[in-house]
Amino acid sequence: MERIADFFRGVAREMRKTSWPKREELVKSTITVMVTVVIMMVFFAIIDLGFSELIRLVIE
């Protein structure tokens, strides 16, 4: 039981050392991630449609 308590004390100590991002930095990072995800989603959707059409042409 003591080991578990030591673990959580260590976690609390490390959390106090952590430097958390400011709100502005967090918003910019979140927007960057969301834009990147949307771009990748569109890219893979286009690739998927292209391969689907290619396979459809080969099968017919």
C-alpha positions in Angstrom: 0.0 0.0 0.0 2.9 2.3 0.8 4.3 1.9 -2.8 1.0 3.1 -4.3 1.0 6.2 -2.0 4.7 6.9 -3.0 3.7 6.5 -6.7 0.9 9.1 -6.4 3.2 11.5 -4.3 5.7 11.2 -7.1 3.0 11.9 -9.7 1.9 15.0 -7.8 5.5 16.2 -7.6 6.1 15.8 -11.3 2.8 17.5 -12.2 3.9 20.6 -10.2 7.1 20.7 -12.4 5.1 20.6 -15.6 4.8 23.8 -17.6 1.3 24.0 -19.0 0.7 25.9 -22.3 -1.0 29.3 -22.2 -4.5 29.5 -23.6 -3.4 31.3 -26.8 -0.8 28.6 -27.5 -3.3 25.8 -26.8 -5.9 27.4 -29.2 -3.3 27.7 -31.9 -2.1 24.1 -31.5 -5.7 22.9 -31.5 -6.5 24.7 -34.7 -3.3 23.4 -36.3 -4.2 19.9 -35.5 -7.8 20.2 -36.7 -6.8 21.8 -40.0 -4.2 19.0 -40.5 -6.7 16.3 -39.8 -9.2 17.9 -42.3 -6.6 18.2 -45.0 -5.5 14.5 -44.5 -9.1 13.4 -44.4 -9.8 15.1 -47.8 -6.5 13.7 -49.2 -7.3 10.1 -48.3 -10.9 10.5 -49.4 -9.7 11.6 -52.9 -7.2 8.7 -53.0 -9.9 6.3 -51.9 -12.3 7.5 -54.6 -9.5 7.2 -57.2 -8.7 3.6 -56.2 -12.4 2.7 -56.1 -12.9 4.0 -59.7 -9.7 2.3 -60.9 -10.8 -1.0 -59.4 -14.3 -0.5 -60.8 -12.8 0.0 -64.3 -10.6 -3.1 -64.0 -13.5 -5.3 -62.9 -15.9 -4.2 -65.6 
